[in-house]
Amino acid sequence: MQLSLAGINHRTAPVAVREKVAISADRLHDSLAVLHRYVPHGIILSTCNRSEIYAAGSRNDDVSKACIEFLKDTTHLADDGLCQHIYILSGRDLVKHLFEVTCGLDSMVIGEYEVLGQVRQSLEAAEKAGMVNLPLRHIFQSAIRSGRRAREETGISKNALSISSIAVNKALDIIPDISNAKIIIIGAGEAGRLAVKVAGSRGASKIVVVSRTEERAVSLTAELGGRPASPEQLTQELCDANIVITCAASPHPVLRVKQVSEAMRKRPGWPMIVLDIAMPRNVEPAIQEIDNVHLYNIDDLNDIANGHRQQREREISTVEKIIGEEVDMLMKWWQFYRVRPVIKSIMAKAEKIRSTQYNRSLRKLPSLSVEERLSIDLLTRSIVDKLLRDPIMYLRSAKGTDHSEFISRLYSLDNDGDHEK
Ligand SMILES: NC(=O)c1ccc[n+]([C@@H]2O[C@H](COP(=O)([O-])OP(=O)(O)OC[C@H]3O[C@@H](n4cnc5c(N)ncnc54)[C@H](OP(=O)(O)O)[C@@H]3O)[C@@H](O)[C@H]2O)c1
């Protein structure tokens, strides 16, 4: 059994590449079905910070290569446009990486809460698609548990920021007083809700929520303030907007050059700040060519996120200790799991030899009493147990090294890496 991870994230690829690889929640089910053509078991984790494929296959499969092929075939990038951004991890590095992801250490916004839910949803989607085997399930569940531990036992997520709050902070850098600024938020999902909440808490009083589904904007604004608007009203609403935050999970732009140009023509000389935190991006990048329009995408928020990271340095090292403990525990389990089929095969082969020899001897010694037979039976069992004890202990404990193949050859085992599902 081998495990492999192939992915790109906010450190290895710019938003323009990440958005081409990103798999939105509504495409996840179909994408898992496609992934199944490449690997027998796999989980897709696609968030605004990363797109990663965690996969498992038998010893003879080239799982890493299959994951890269999947990423290449399902994105519209040329080979070199993608491969230079991909990282491949396996073994302990893979496990440590996933634990860092769930603990929020791998995110642009350190300690963010959202990623924990996103990892859980990825696991659930893959379970529904029948793509999860025991090691993947165990690794993901342990990673989710570590993510919870990190948040309960350390201050890594205390007053945690989100990308939405970082976007509002970026707007505040440019317009320090937003109490009279008109803020349009496009998208009434989780990110939109957070943006409305934070903007409201920073004193914004003119918030407009634009949503494809009217009821969502209506209920969001009824709960948190602001007023709802439809996508048809957007161009009109833009005419006097100071700040626009876009966070719709749309595969196509929801804010286009034509709309913004039309609105800007009606307000010459008056700036508009547009913060696009969606993945894929919601805004046609060419709007930054329009006079007085200042466009920022998710990568442009890095400076604020880095400042936030520095404030959490001490918490990061405490979380790293938790990750170290949890990874050690998981690697012990993995070592045992990995060698279990070989151990089972050696024991089965030894027992077959012992019982064959025992029965053959009994046929030659028909006069033995029941007690004598039992003694020989116990004696042969104990010899086999003692002979196997040391190699089995060694197999279970050999850190990081998989001797299964060597042992299989040494004992001529008929071991096909059969693991429990
Ligand atoms: N959640 C976060 O913390 C977070 C952080 C950073 C960035 N983001 C990004 O923000 C975006 C939204 O994430 P989310 O977590 O808020 O998702 P979500 O809770 O699933 O909400 C998705 C929102 O997008 C709208 N939407 C979906 N497809 C659309 C389309 N074709 N046209 C217009 N609107 C559409 C939905 O409208 P309906 O109600 O009509 O379906 C809904 O309002 C994503 O691109 C995500 O990567 C999210």
The ligand as a Tripos MOL2 file, in Angstrom:
@<TRIPOS>MOLECULE
LIG
   48    52     1     0     0
SMALL
NO_CHARGES

@<TRIPOS>ATOM
      1 N1        -15.7400   30.4350    3.2670 N.am      1 LIG1
      2 C1        -14.6310   31.1180    3.3700 C.2       1 LIG1
      3 O1        -14.1320   31.4120    4.4740 O.2       1 LIG1
      4 C2        -13.8930   31.6020    2.1660 C.ar      1 LIG1
      5 C3        -12.6810   32.2260    2.3440 C.ar      1 LIG1
      6 C4        -12.0270   32.7330    1.2420 C.ar      1 LIG1
      7 C5        -12.5740   32.6470   -0.0030 C.ar      1 LIG1
      8 N2        -13.7420   32.0050   -0.1640 N.ar      1 LIG1
      9 C6        -14.2640   31.9420   -1.5150 C.3       1 LIG1
     10 O2        -15.5280   32.5980   -1.5480 O.3       1 LIG1
     11 C7        -16.3910   31.9420   -2.4600 C.3       1 LIG1
     12 C8        -17.6600   31.5430   -1.7230 C.3       1 LIG1
     13 O3        -17.3200   30.6500   -0.6900 O.3       1 LIG1
     14 P1        -18.3700   30.3030    0.4400 P.3       1 LIG1
     15 O4        -17.6370   29.5100    1.4540 O.co2     1 LIG1
     16 O5        -19.1050   31.5100    0.8640 O.co2     1 LIG1
     17 O6        -19.3450   29.3240   -0.3750 O.3       1 LIG1
     18 P2        -20.8620   28.9630   -0.0560 P.3       1 LIG1
     19 O7        -21.1500   29.1340    1.3950 O.co2     1 LIG1
     20 O8        -21.1020   27.6730   -0.6960 O.co2     1 LIG1
     21 O9        -21.6940   30.0810   -0.8270 O.3       1 LIG1
     22 C9        -21.5680   30.1940   -2.2020 C.3       1 LIG1
     23 C10       -22.2170   31.4910   -2.6610 C.3       1 LIG1
     24 O10       -21.8720   31.6800   -4.0310 O.3       1 LIG1
     25 C11       -23.0630   31.8420   -4.7830 C.3       1 LIG1
     26 N3        -22.9430   31.2640   -6.1180 N.ar      1 LIG1
     27 C12       -22.6530   29.9960   -6.4350 C.ar      1 LIG1
     28 N4        -22.6170   29.8330   -7.7750 N.ar      1 LIG1
     29 C13       -22.9190   31.0460   -8.2990 C.ar      1 LIG1
     30 C14       -23.0410   31.5310   -9.6160 C.ar      1 LIG1
     31 N5        -22.8400   30.7340  -10.6690 N.pl3     1 LIG1
     32 N6        -23.3460   32.8370   -9.7890 N.ar      1 LIG1
     33 C15       -23.5340   33.6450   -8.7230 C.ar      1 LIG1
     34 N7        -23.4510   33.2440   -7.4410 N.ar      1 LIG1
     35 C16       -23.1320   31.9630   -7.2360 C.ar      1 LIG1
     36 C17       -24.1220   31.1200   -4.0000 C.3       1 LIG1
     37 O11       -25.3660   31.5960   -4.3920 O.3       1 LIG1
     38 P3        -26.7150   30.6920   -4.3340 P.3       1 LIG1
     39 O12       -27.2050   30.8080   -2.9190 O.co2     1 LIG1
     40 O13       -27.5760   31.3080   -5.3370 O.co2     1 LIG1
     41 O14       -26.3040   29.2800   -4.6870 O.co2     1 LIG1
     42 C18       -23.7310   31.4810   -2.5700 C.3       1 LIG1
     43 O15       -24.1630   32.7570   -2.2370 O.3       1 LIG1
     44 C19       -15.6060   30.7590   -3.0110 C.3       1 LIG1
     45 O16       -15.0440   31.1310   -4.2400 O.3       1 LIG1
     46 C20       -14.5200   30.5250   -1.9850 C.3       1 LIG1
     47 O17       -13.3630   29.9570   -2.5360 O.3       1 LIG1
     48 C21       -14.4300   31.5030    0.8790 C.ar      1 LIG1
@<TRIPOS>BOND
     1     1     2 1
     2     2     3 2
     3     2     4 1
     4     4     5 ar
     5     4    48 ar
     6     5     6 ar
     7     6     7 ar
     8     7     8 ar
     9     8     9 1
    10     8    48 ar
    11     9    10 1
    12     9    46 1
    13    10    11 1
    14    11    12 1
    15    11    44 1
    16    12    13 1
    17    13    14 1
    18    14    15 2
    19    14    16 1
    20    14    17 1
    21    17    18 1
    22    18    19 2
    23    18    20 1
    24    18    21 1
    25    21    22 1
    26    22    23 1
    27    23    24 1
    28    23    42 1
    29    24    25 1
    30    25    26 1
    31    25    36 1
    32    26    27 ar
    33    26    35 ar
    34    27    28 ar
    35    28    29 ar
    36    29    30 ar
    37    29    35 ar
    38    30    31 1
    39    30    32 ar
    40    32    33 ar
    41    33    34 ar
    42    34    35 ar
    43    36    37 1
    44    36    42 1
    45    37    38 1
    46    38    39 2
    47    38    40 1
    48    38    41 1
    49    42    43 1
    50    44    45 1
    51    44    46 1
    52    46    47 1
@<TRIPOS>SUBSTRUCTURE
     1 LIG1         1 GROUP 0 **** ****
